[in-house]
Amino acid sequence: MKDSTVSARVENDIKTQAEDILQKLGIPVSVVINSLYRQIIFTNGIPFSLTIPEVPNTIDSMSNEELIARLQHSYAQALEGKGRPFSEVFDDIEGILK
């Protein structure tokens, strides 16, 4: 149950840049903080560094042809039963982080 608040003072430009990156990745700040805390506990230290490529491969950076090809590939995999339900993947990730 999430019932605590974390408060930290950071430089405004650092906060803005980090939140812009997280927004592009589609990850809420609270998820990153919670994951970091869980990994600190699990590893008994600072466990990893998080980075993104210089130019993230997002929908905005893909050509229409590349996007359509990726969507078709993913759709074909889903039809073949090669994918996993979204909820199952997140359950697995959550189980690892506990």
N, C-alpha and C positions, 0 to 999 in steps of 0.2 A: 504494500500500500504506500503510495507516495503522499507523505504528509509533512515533509520538511522543505524548507527553502534555503537555497544557497545564495549568498550575496557576496560579490567581489567587485572591487574598484579596479577598473582597467582604463587604459588610454582610449579615448573615444575613437580615434582612427583605427586602432587595432580591433576594437569591438566591431566597428562598422565593416571592416575588411573581412573579418572572420564570419560575421553573420551573412554577408553577401555570398561568401563561398558556400556556407552551409545551406543557404537558400537555393543556390544553383544545384547542389547535391540533393536537395529535397529532404534534408535532415534537420529536425527541430533542435535548438540549442539544448533543451532539457534532455533529449536522448543522448547527445554527445557527453554531457556532464555525467549522467547516470551510468553510461557505459564506461567512461573513464574511471569513475569511482569503483565500479565493480571490478575492473581490471587491476586497479591499484591494490584492492583487497586480495584478489586472486593471485597476483604475482608478488605481493608484498613489496611493491616498489612502482616506479614509473615504467609501464610495460611496453610502450610503443610510441611511434610518432605517426601522425596522420598527415598525409599530403594528398594533393590532387595534381594531375598533370598540368603543365604550363598552359595548355589549351584543352580544357575538358571536352570530351566527346559527348556533346549534348544534342538534343534534337535540333536546336538552333544552328549547330555547326555542321549538320549533315545535309547532303543534297537530298532532294526529293527521292531520287533513285535509290540512294543508300538507305534512307528511312523505310521506303516501301520494301526493299529487299530484306531488311532486318525484321520488319513486321511479318512479312510472308514466311520467313524462316521460323520465327517464334510461333506463328499460327500453325504451321505444319508440324512442329514439335508437339504442340498442345494436342492436335488431332491424333497424333501417333501415341499419345499418352506418355510422352517423355518428360513432361513438366511435373511440377509439384504444386499443390494448392498453396496460395499465398499464406494462408493462416498456418499451415504446417511448417513452412520455412521459418516464419517468425517464432513459432513455438519452439523449434529447434534452437534458434539463436538465443531466445530468452532462457532456455534450459542451460545452455553453455555459460551464459553470463551469471547465472545464480550461484 
